[in-house]
Amino acid sequence: MATASVGFKSREEHRKQQELEEARKAGLAPAEMDEDGKEINPHIPQYMSSAPWYLNADKPSLKHQRKWKVDPNYTKSWYDRGAKTFQADKYRKGACENCGAMTHKTKLCTERPRKIGAKWTNKNIAPDEKIETFDLDYDGKRDRWNGYDTAKYAEVIKRYEARDEARRIFLKEQQLKKLEKKRNKKVDEEESSDADEEEEEEEDALKHDEAKADESKHMDFSKVEKRVRTTGGGSTGTVRNLRIREDTAKYLLNLDVNSAYYDPKTRSMREDPLPNADPNEKFYAGDNQYRMSGEALEFKNLNIHALQLSEKGHEEVIMQAAPSQAELLFKKYKEAKEKLKKQIQETIMEKYGNAAASVEEIPKELLFGQSEREVEYDRCGRVIKGMELSVPKSKYEEDVYINNHTSVWGSWWKDQQWGYKCCQQTIKNSYCTGVAGIEAAEEAADLMRTNIERHAAASNDRSGPVEEKRFVTWGSDTPEDLVLDREKLAEALKKEDERKKEEKDERKRKYNVQWNDQVTPEEMEAYRMKRIHEDDPMKNLLH
């Protein structure tokens, strides 16, 4: 409620205030009055109706919600265009040297430059312009139509009305001329009755055209209405009434409760209200019919194409930001797709031919399904004599010999390999060597077999005790008198690992270190085995 800044209220006073507010909201008590005697809406929230404490409001009021800091000097008036004030008889000192007016200088004069200015002729002194200064408020500075004379728009309306009247008169004259020509074409009296009927039809058409020419005055089909926060559209704007009032409203086509749903807010009915009616007789089949046909379907395909392009990486193609670019790309895409489709069709026709366009005569045997060939069948329906089974042809090329071969690839098989039968080669696309190549291959195989047998015999003759020469790590030869103990070598390898750990972490190194200069062969071997060689390709994977 619009209450004043008051002090503390007791519980009883607060309860009575709450009851009074509820009664005012329910309409049982009269509304509260402000300082000016106006009623205050009881449904206004308290945080809006309560006045701030620093205003020291004694009575309930809503003045704190209004613009109470108003400068009386502000105005919304505008300049009086073209107004003149005083007109002198002779030139005055400080006036314009060209026209003689005191309200501007020579540089700012808008009059045509005179051959001899008014300063020297003292004739035709121009009157002084009316100069005004206004202290405009916030709205006055930003008003586009401030100072506009609404009487000027009457001339625009008058011009359009004259154009419509001239168009109506012209149409009427054209119809009268057509009627006059029809009447002059009467030749025989026998056709007089037909001519009369035609005249009546033309007169009816004339009346219909006259009514159509003046339909803007009688029908509201092209009427432009302004809507402000209505259920049918946006907040503001104009809408053209596109429905003829003689047509039945869509929500009255089918009064069944379970029929198509009608949304009163958007005035849309997506489904067909009369699905069982004849499609040739009904003029409305639901909003989905318009959404899935005509330009709506093309627009939908355009959006899908723009989304597919953006998914493939073309982020610059945005339907909302650049619709012309997206439409041009979609048009080029359809042209390229149609061109590619036509090119593929032509390629297929060139390769396989076009049976629909061929003019070859069909053989009579195939046309009538009969021939003079005698075919004998057994009781089971199998062919005994007269029709040999045809060998099916493969889609691959047959009996094509290359590189001097007399057989095809795959006609010879040996040792799990395919080859040519004519030269027994297993290398595809090789040159045929004929019988000489076969003989040379056999000689080479015999020579290889002989060499293998000779090497096997020589190895059997030298089969005796073979000394195994032992190598130390990384390929250096071991002295002949060197004997390594396996247990000592394993212990030396452990010590080498501990030494490397101490090198990595110096905190584990003891304060007093005793060195032993004597190195055993096992320790030397452990050092060689654990050291890293710079030219070893696996050095980074050892430790």
C-alpha positions as CSV (number, residue, x, y, z in Angstrom):
1,M,0.0,0.0,0.0
2,A,1.0,3.6,-0.6
3,T,1.8,4.5,3.0
4,A,3.7,7.3,4.5
5,S,6.9,6.9,6.6
6,V,5.5,6.2,10.0
7,G,7.0,5.1,13.2
8,F,6.7,1.8,15.1
9,K,3.3,-0.1,15.0
10,S,2.1,-2.4,17.6
11,R,1.0,-5.9,16.8
12,E,-2.7,-5.0,17.0
13,E,-2.2,-2.0,14.7
14,H,-0.3,-4.2,12.2
15,R,-3.1,-6.8,12.2
16,K,-5.7,-4.2,11.6
17,Q,-3.6,-2.8,8.7
18,Q,-3.3,-6.2,7.2
19,E,-7.1,-6.9,7.4
20,L,-7.8,-3.5,5.8
21,E,-5.4,-4.2,2.9
22,E,-7.1,-7.6,2.3
23,A,-10.5,-6.0,2.4
24,R,-9.4,-3.4,-0.1
25,K,-8.0,-6.1,-2.4
26,A,-11.2,-8.0,-2.2
27,G,-13.3,-4.9,-3.0
28,L,-15.0,-4.8,0.4
29,A,-13.4,-1.6,1.5
30,P,-12.9,1.6,-0.5
31,A,-9.5,2.2,-2.0
32,E,-7.0,4.5,-0.3
33,M,-6.8,8.1,-1.6
34,D,-3.6,10.0,-2.2
35,E,-2.8,13.7,-1.7
36,D,-4.5,14.7,-5.0
37,G,-7.7,12.7,-4.2
38,K,-7.0,9.9,-6.6
39,E,-7.5,6.2,-5.7
40,I,-4.5,4.0,-5.2
41,N,-4.5,0.6,-6.6
42,P,-4.5,-1.8,-3.6
43,H,-2.7,-4.5,-5.6
44,I,0.5,-2.4,-5.9
45,P,3.3,-4.2,-4.0
46,Q,4.5,-2.6,-0.8
47,Y,8.1,-2.1,-2.0
48,M,6.7,0.1,-4.8
49,S,4.1,1.9,-2.8
50,S,6.1,2.7,0.3
51,A,7.8,6.1,0.1
52,P,11.5,6.3,1.1
53,W,12.2,7.6,4.6
54,Y,14.2,10.6,3.4
55,L,11.2,12.1,1.6
56,N,9.4,12.6,5.0
57,A,6.0,11.8,3.4
58,D,3.1,12.6,5.8
59,K,0.3,11.2,3.6
60,P,0.0,8.2,1.3
61,S,1.1,9.0,-2.2
62,L,2.8,7.6,-5.3
63,K,4.7,10.8,-6.2
64,H,8.0,9.1,-5.4
65,Q,7.4,6.7,-8.3
66,R,6.8,9.6,-10.7
67,K,9.4,12.0,-12.2
68,W,9.2,14.7,-9.5
69,K,12.4,16.5,-10.6
70,V,10.9,18.3,-13.6
71,D,12.5,21.5,-14.9
72,P,9.7,24.0,-15.9
73,N,12.0,25.5,-18.5
74,Y,12.0,22.4,-20.6
75,T,9.8,22.5,-23.7
76,K,8.8,20.3,-26.6
77,S,8.1,23.1,-29.1
78,W,10.1,23.5,-32.3
79,Y,11.4,26.2,-34.6
80,D,9.0,28.3,-36.7
81,R,10.4,27.4,-40.1
82,G,10.5,30.3,-42.6
83,A,9.1,32.9,-40.3
84,K,10.3,36.5,-40.8
85,T,10.2,39.4,-38.3
86,F,11.3,43.0,-39.2
87,Q,12.1,44.2,-42.7
88,A,14.2,47.4,-42.9
89,D,14.1,50.1,-45.6
90,K,17.8,50.8,-45.7
91,Y,21.0,49.0,-45.0
92,R,22.1,48.7,-41.3
93,K,25.5,48.6,-40.0
94,G,26.6,44.9,-39.2
95,A,24.0,43.4,-41.5
96,C,24.6,40.9,-44.4
97,E,26.3,42.7,-47.3
98,N,24.5,40.5,-49.8
99,C,20.8,40.7,-48.7
100,G,20.8,43.2,-45.8
101,A,19.4,41.0,-43.0
102,M,20.7,41.4,-39.5
103,T,20.3,37.8,-38.4
104,H,23.3,36.4,-40.3
105,K,26.6,37.2,-41.9
106,T,27.6,37.3,-45.5
107,K,29.3,33.9,-45.4
108,L,26.2,32.3,-44.1
109,C,23.7,33.9,-46.5
110,T,21.5,31.5,-48.3
111,E,20.2,34.0,-50.9
112,R,21.6,34.0,-54.4
113,P,24.7,36.2,-54.6
114,R,23.7,39.6,-56.0
115,K,25.8,41.4,-58.6
116,I,25.8,44.4,-56.3
117,G,25.0,43.7,-52.7
118,A,22.3,45.5,-50.6
119,K,25.1,47.3,-48.7
120,W,25.8,49.4,-51.8
121,T,22.4,49.5,-53.5
122,N,20.2,50.1,-50.4
123,K,17.4,48.2,-52.2
124,N,15.5,45.0,-51.7
125,I,16.6,44.6,-48.1
126,A,15.7,41.1,-46.9
127,P,13.6,40.7,-43.7
128,D,15.2,39.3,-40.6
129,E,14.7,35.6,-39.8
130,K,13.0,34.6,-36.6
131,I,15.6,33.1,-34.4
132,E,14.5,31.0,-31.4
133,T,16.3,29.0,-28.8
134,F,14.7,26.2,-26.9
135,D,15.9,24.3,-23.8
136,L,14.7,20.8,-24.9
137,D,14.2,17.9,-22.5
138,Y,15.5,14.4,-23.0
139,D,12.6,13.3,-25.2
140,G,12.5,16.6,-27.2
141,K,16.2,16.2,-28.2
142,R,15.5,12.6,-29.5
143,D,12.1,13.1,-31.1
144,R,12.4,12.3,-34.8
145,W,9.1,13.9,-35.7
146,N,9.5,17.1,-33.6
147,G,8.3,20.0,-35.6
148,Y,6.6,17.8,-38.3
149,D,3.5,19.3,-39.8
150,T,0.8,16.6,-39.9
151,A,-1.2,18.6,-42.4
152,K,1.4,17.8,-45.1
153,Y,0.5,14.2,-45.0
154,A,-3.0,15.0,-46.2
155,E,-1.5,15.8,-49.6
156,V,0.0,12.3,-49.8
157,I,-3.4,10.7,-49.0
158,K,-5.1,12.9,-51.6
159,R,-2.6,11.9,-54.3
160,Y,-3.2,8.2,-53.6
161,E,-6.9,8.6,-53.6
162,A,-6.8,10.4,-57.0
163,R,-4.7,7.6,-58.4
164,D,-7.2,4.9,-57.2
165,E,-10.1,7.0,-58.7
166,A,-8.3,7.3,-62.0
167,R,-7.6,3.6,-62.1
168,R,-11.3,2.8,-61.4
169,I,-12.5,5.1,-64.2
170,F,-10.0,3.6,-66.6
171,L,-11.2,0.1,-65.9
172,K,-14.8,1.1,-66.3
173,E,-14.0,2.7,-69.7
174,Q,-12.2,-0.4,-70.9
175,Q,-15.2,-2.6,-70.0
176,L,-17.6,-0.2,-71.8
177,K,-15.4,-0.4,-74.9
178,K,-15.5,-4.2,-74.9
179,L,-19.3,-4.1,-74.6
180,E,-19.5,-1.7,-77.5
181,K,-17.4,-4.0,-79.7
182,K,-19.6,-7.0,-78.8
183,R,-22.7,-5.1,-79.7
184,N,-21.4,-4.1,-83.1
185,K,-20.6,-7.7,-84.0
186,K,-24.3,-8.7,-84.3
187,V,-24.8,-10.0,-87.9
188,D,-27.8,-12.4,-87.9
189,E,-31.0,-12.3,-86.1
190,E,-30.7,-15.9,-85.3
191,E,-27.8,-15.2,-83.0
192,S,-29.6,-12.3,-81.3
193,S,-30.6,-14.5,-78.4
194,D,-27.0,-15.7,-77.9
195,A,-25.8,-12.1,-78.2
196,D,-28.3,-11.1,-75.5
197,E,-27.0,-13.7,-73.2
198,E,-23.5,-12.6,-73.8
199,E,-24.5,-9.0,-73.2
200,E,-26.0,-10.0,-69.9
201,E,-22.8,-11.9,-68.9
202,E,-20.7,-8.9,-69.9
203,E,-22.9,-6.6,-67.9
204,D,-22.6,-8.8,-64.9
205,A,-18.9,-9.0,-65.4
206,L,-18.8,-5.2,-65.6
207,K,-20.7,-4.9,-62.4
208,H,-18.4,-7.4,-60.8
209,D,-15.3,-5.5,-62.0
210,E,-16.7,-2.3,-60.7
211,A,-17.2,-3.9,-57.4
212,K,-13.7,-5.4,-57.5
213,A,-12.2,-2.0,-58.4
214,D,-13.8,-0.5,-55.4
215,E,-13.3,-3.4,-53.1
216,S,-10.8,-1.6,-50.9
217,K,-13.6,0.5,-49.6
218,H,-16.0,-2.3,-48.8
219,M,-13.7,-5.2,-47.8
220,D,-11.0,-5.3,-45.1
221,F,-8.9,-7.8,-47.1
222,S,-6.1,-5.3,-47.6
223,K,-6.7,-3.4,-44.4
224,V,-3.6,-2.7,-42.3
225,E,-4.1,-2.8,-38.6
226,K,-1.8,-1.9,-35.8
227,R,-1.4,-4.4,-33.0
228,V,0.1,-3.6,-29.6
229,R,0.9,-6.5,-27.3
230,T,-1.8,-8.8,-28.8
231,T,-2.0,-12.5,-28.7
232,G,-1.6,-12.7,-32.4
233,G,1.9,-11.2,-32.8
234,G,4.8,-9.3,-31.3
235,S,4.7,-6.3,-29.0
236,T,4.2,-3.7,-31.7
237,G,4.0,-3.5,-35.4
238,T,1.5,-3.7,-38.3
239,V,-0.2,-6.8,-39.7
240,R,-2.2,-7.3,-42.8
241,N,-5.5,-9.0,-42.5
242,L,-5.1,-11.9,-45.0
243,R,-8.4,-13.8,-44.3
244,I,-11.5,-13.0,-46.2
245,R,-14.3,-12.6,-43.7
246,E,-16.7,-14.8,-45.8
247,D,-14.5,-17.8,-45.2
248,T,-15.2,-20.0,-42.2
249,A,-12.7,-19.8,-39.4
250,K,-10.4,-22.8,-39.0
251,Y,-11.6,-23.5,-35.5
252,L,-15.2,-23.8,-36.7
253,L,-14.6,-26.3,-39.5
254,N,-14.8,-29.3,-37.1
255,L,-16.5,-28.7,-33.7
256,D,-15.6,-32.2,-32.4
257,V,-13.6,-32.0,-29.1
258,N,-11.2,-34.7,-30.3
259,S,-10.4,-33.1,-33.6
260,A,-7.3,-31.1,-34.6
261,Y,-6.0,-28.9,-31.7
262,Y,-6.3,-25.1,-32.2
263,D,-3.9,-22.9,-30.3
264,P,-5.6,-19.5,-29.7
265,K,-2.4,-17.7,-28.8
266,T,-0.6,-18.3,-32.1
267,R,-3.8,-18.9,-34.1
268,S,-2.4,-22.1,-35.5
269,M,-3.9,-25.5,-36.2
270,R,-1.2,-27.9,-37.3
271,E,-3.3,-31.0,-38.1
272,D,-6.1,-31.4,-40.6
273,P,-9.5,-30.6,-39.1
274,L,-11.3,-32.6,-41.8
275,P,-9.1,-35.6,-42.7
276,N,-11.9,-37.6,-44.2
277,A,-13.2,-34.9,-46.5
278,D,-12.6,-34.6,-50.2
279,P,-9.3,-32.8,-50.8
280,N,-10.7,-31.1,-53.9
281,E,-13.5,-29.5,-51.8
282,K,-11.7,-28.3,-48.7
283,F,-9.7,-25.1,-48.8
284,Y,-7.8,-25.7,-45.5
285,A,-5.8,-28.8,-44.6
286,G,-3.9,-27.7,-41.6
287,D,-0.7,-25.7,-41.1
288,N,1.5,-28.7,-41.7
289,Q,0.5,-28.8,-45.3
290,Y,2.1,-25.4,-45.9
291,R,5.1,-26.3,-43.8
292,M,5.9,-29.4,-45.9
293,S,5.3,-28.0,-49.3
294,G,6.2,-25.1,-51.6
295,E,8.8,-22.5,-50.5
296,A,8.6,-23.7,-46.9
297,L,10.2,-27.0,-47.9
298,E,12.9,-25.3,-49.9
299,F,13.7,-23.0,-47.0
300,K,14.0,-26.1,-44.8
301,N,16.4,-27.8,-47.2
302,L,18.4,-24.6,-47.3
303,N,18.8,-24.6,-43.5
304,I,19.8,-28.3,-43.5
305,H,22.4,-27.6,-46.2
306,A,23.8,-24.6,-44.1
307,L,24.0,-26.8,-41.0
308,Q,25.8,-29.6,-42.9
309,L,28.4,-27.1,-44.2
310,S,29.0,-25.8,-40.7
311,E,29.5,-29.4,-39.4
312,K,32.0,-30.1,-42.2
313,G,34.2,-27.0,-41.2
314,H,32.7,-24.2,-43.2
315,E,31.8,-22.1,-40.1
316,E,31.5,-18.9,-42.2
317,V,28.3,-20.1,-43.7
318,I,25.6,-19.0,-41.3
319,M,22.0,-18.8,-42.4
320,Q,21.0,-16.2,-39.9
321,A,24.0,-13.9,-40.5
322,A,24.4,-14.2,-44.3
323,P,21.2,-15.7,-45.8
324,S,22.2,-14.5,-49.4
325,Q,25.5,-16.3,-49.2
326,A,23.9,-19.5,-47.9
327,E,21.3,-19.4,-50.6
328,L,23.9,-18.8,-53.3
329,L,26.0,-21.7,-52.1
330,F,22.9,-24.0,-52.0
331,K,22.1,-23.0,-55.5
332,K,25.6,-23.8,-56.7
333,Y,25.5,-27.1,-54.8
334,K,22.2,-28.1,-56.6
335,E,23.6,-27.2,-60.0
336,A,26.8,-29.2,-59.4
337,K,24.8,-32.2,-58.1
338,E,22.5,-32.1,-61.2
339,K,25.5,-31.8,-63.5
340,L,27.3,-34.7,-61.8
341,K,24.2,-36.8,-62.0
342,K,23.8,-36.1,-65.7
343,Q,27.4,-36.8,-66.3
344,I,27.2,-40.2,-64.6
345,Q,24.1,-41.1,-66.6
346,E,25.8,-40.2,-69.8
347,T,28.8,-42.3,-68.9
348,I,26.7,-45.3,-68.1
349,M,24.8,-44.9,-71.4
350,E,28.0,-44.7,-73.3
351,K,29.3,-47.9,-71.7
352,Y,26.2,-50.1,-71.6
353,G,23.9,-48.3,-74.1
354,N,20.4,-47.1,-73.8
355,A,17.8,-49.8,-74.4
356,A,14.9,-47.4,-74.2
357,A,16.2,-45.3,-77.1
358,S,17.3,-48.2,-79.2
359,V,15.4,-48.8,-82.4
360,E,16.6,-52.3,-83.2
361,E,13.9,-54.7,-84.1
362,I,13.3,-57.6,-81.7
363,P,13.7,-61.1,-83.2
364,K,10.5,-62.8,-83.9
365,E,11.7,-65.8,-82.0
366,L,11.9,-63.7,-78.8
367,L,8.8,-61.6,-79.7
368,F,6.5,-64.6,-80.1
369,G,8.3,-66.9,-77.8
370,Q,8.7,-69.8,-80.4
371,S,11.4,-71.2,-82.7
372,E,12.0,-74.2,-85.0
373,R,14.7,-75.7,-82.7
374,E,13.8,-79.2,-81.5
375,V,14.5,-79.8,-77.8
376,E,14.0,-83.2,-76.2
377,Y,13.2,-83.5,-72.4
378,D,13.0,-86.5,-70.1
379,R,10.3,-87.2,-67.5
380,C,12.0,-85.0,-64.9
381,G,12.2,-82.0,-67.2
382,R,15.9,-82.3,-67.9
383,V,17.2,-81.5,-71.4
384,I,18.3,-84.6,-73.2
385,K,19.0,-83.3,-76.7
386,G,18.7,-80.1,-78.7
387,M,19.8,-77.4,-76.2
388,E,23.4,-77.3,-75.1
389,L,24.1,-75.5,-71.8
390,S,25.8,-72.2,-72.3
391,V,28.9,-71.5,-70.4
392,P,28.4,-68.4,-68.1
393,K,30.7,-65.5,-68.9
394,S,32.6,-63.8,-66.2
395,K,32.6,-60.0,-65.7
396,Y,36.4,-60.1,-66.0
397,E,38.4,-60.1,-69.2
398,E,39.1,-63.7,-70.5
399,D,41.8,-65.1,-72.7
400,V,43.9,-61.9,-72.7
401,Y,47.6,-62.7,-73.0
402,I,50.2,-60.1,-72.2
403,N,54.0,-60.0,-72.4
404,N,54.3,-62.8,-75.0
405,H,52.6,-65.3,-72.7
406,T,50.4,-68.1,-74.2
407,S,48.5,-68.8,-71.0
408,V,46.8,-66.5,-68.4
409,W,48.0,-65.8,-64.8
410,G,46.8,-68.5,-62.4
411,S,47.1,-71.4,-64.9
412,W,50.0,-73.0,-63.0
413,W,50.4,-73.8,-59.2
414,K,53.5,-74.9,-57.4
415,D,54.8,-74.5,-53.8
416,Q,51.8,-72.4,-52.7
417,Q,52.3,-69.9,-55.5
418,W,50.3,-69.1,-58.7
419,G,52.1,-68.6,-62.0
420,Y,52.0,-68.9,-65.8
421,K,51.8,-72.4,-67.2
422,C,53.7,-71.5,-70.4
423,C,57.0,-70.6,-68.7
424,Q,56.3,-71.6,-65.0
425,Q,57.1,-68.2,-63.6
426,T,55.5,-67.0,-60.3
427,I,56.1,-63.3,-60.9
428,K,53.0,-61.6,-62.2
429,N,53.3,-59.4,-65.3
430,S,56.8,-60.8,-66.1
431,Y,58.0,-61.5,-69.6
432,C,57.5,-65.0,-71.0
433,T,60.7,-67.0,-71.5
434,G,59.1,-70.2,-72.8
435,V,60.7,-73.6,-72.7
436,A,64.2,-72.1,-72.3
437,G,63.1,-70.4,-69.1
438,I,61.7,-73.7,-67.7
439,E,65.0,-75.5,-68.5
440,A,67.1,-72.7,-66.9
441,A,65.0,-72.8,-63.8
442,E,65.5,-76.6,-63.5
443,E,69.3,-76.3,-63.9
444,A,69.4,-73.6,-61.3
445,A,67.4,-75.8,-58.9
446,D,69.7,-78.8,-59.5
447,L,72.8,-76.6,-58.9
448,M,71.4,-75.3,-55.7
449,R,70.6,-78.8,-54.5
450,T,74.1,-80.0,-55.3
451,N,75.7,-77.1,-53.4
452,I,73.6,-77.9,-50.4
453,E,74.6,-81.5,-50.3
454,R,78.3,-80.6,-50.7
455,H,78.2,-78.2,-47.8
456,A,76.4,-80.8,-45.6
457,A,79.1,-83.3,-46.4
458,A,81.9,-80.9,-45.5
459,S,80.3,-80.0,-42.2
460,N,80.1,-83.7,-41.3
461,D,83.8,-84.2,-41.9
462,R,84.7,-81.3,-39.6
463,S,82.4,-82.5,-36.8
464,G,84.8,-82.6,-33.8
465,P,85.3,-80.8,-30.5
466,V,84.8,-77.1,-31.1
467,E,86.1,-74.6,-28.7
468,E,83.6,-72.1,-27.7
469,K,85.2,-68.7,-27.6
470,R,83.7,-66.5,-25.0
471,F,83.3,-62.8,-25.5
472,V,82.8,-60.2,-22.8
473,T,80.2,-57.5,-23.0
474,W,80.2,-55.2,-26.0
475,G,82.4,-57.4,-28.2
476,S,85.9,-57.2,-26.7
477,D,87.9,-60.5,-26.5
478,T,88.4,-62.1,-23.2
479,P,92.0,-63.2,-22.3
480,E,92.6,-66.9,-22.6
481,D,93.7,-67.3,-19.0
482,L,90.7,-65.4,-17.6
483,V,88.3,-67.4,-15.4
484,L,85.3,-65.7,-13.9
485,D,83.4,-66.9,-10.9
486,R,79.6,-66.6,-11.3
487,E,78.9,-65.9,-7.6
488,K,81.5,-63.1,-7.5
489,L,80.2,-61.7,-10.8
490,A,76.7,-61.6,-9.4
491,E,77.9,-59.8,-6.3
492,A,80.0,-57.4,-8.4
493,L,76.8,-56.6,-10.4
494,K,74.9,-55.8,-7.2
495,K,77.7,-53.5,-6.0
496,E,77.8,-51.7,-9.4
497,D,74.0,-51.1,-9.1
498,E,74.5,-49.6,-5.6
499,R,77.3,-47.4,-6.7
500,K,75.2,-46.0,-9.6
501,K,72.4,-45.3,-7.1
502,E,74.8,-43.4,-4.9
503,E,75.9,-41.3,-7.9
504,K,72.3,-40.4,-8.7
505,D,71.5,-39.4,-5.1
506,E,74.5,-37.9,-3.3
507,R,72.5,-37.6,0.0
508,K,73.0,-41.4,0.5
509,R,76.8,-41.1,0.2
510,K,78.6,-41.6,3.5
511,Y,80.8,-38.9,5.1
512,N,83.9,-41.1,5.4
513,V,84.5,-43.0,2.2
514,Q,87.2,-45.6,1.9
515,W,88.5,-46.3,-1.5
516,N,90.1,-49.6,-2.7
517,D,92.3,-49.3,-5.8
518,Q,92.3,-53.0,-6.4
519,V,89.8,-54.1,-9.0
520,T,89.0,-57.8,-9.5
521,P,88.1,-59.2,-13.0
522,E,84.5,-59.8,-11.8
523,E,84.2,-56.1,-10.9
524,M,85.7,-55.0,-14.2
525,E,83.3,-57.3,-16.1
526,A,80.4,-55.9,-14.0
527,Y,81.5,-52.4,-14.9
528,R,81.7,-53.2,-18.6
529,M,78.2,-54.8,-18.5
530,K,76.6,-51.9,-16.7
531,R,78.2,-48.9,-18.5
532,I,76.3,-46.9,-21.1
533,H,77.8,-46.8,-24.6
534,E,77.0,-43.6,-26.5
535,D,76.6,-45.3,-29.9
536,D,74.2,-47.8,-28.5
537,P,70.7,-47.2,-30.0
538,M,69.0,-48.7,-26.9
539,K,70.9,-46.8,-24.3
540,N,67.9,-44.8,-23.2
541,L,65.9,-48.0,-22.5
542,L,68.5,-49.9,-20.4
543,H,67.9,-48.1,-17.0
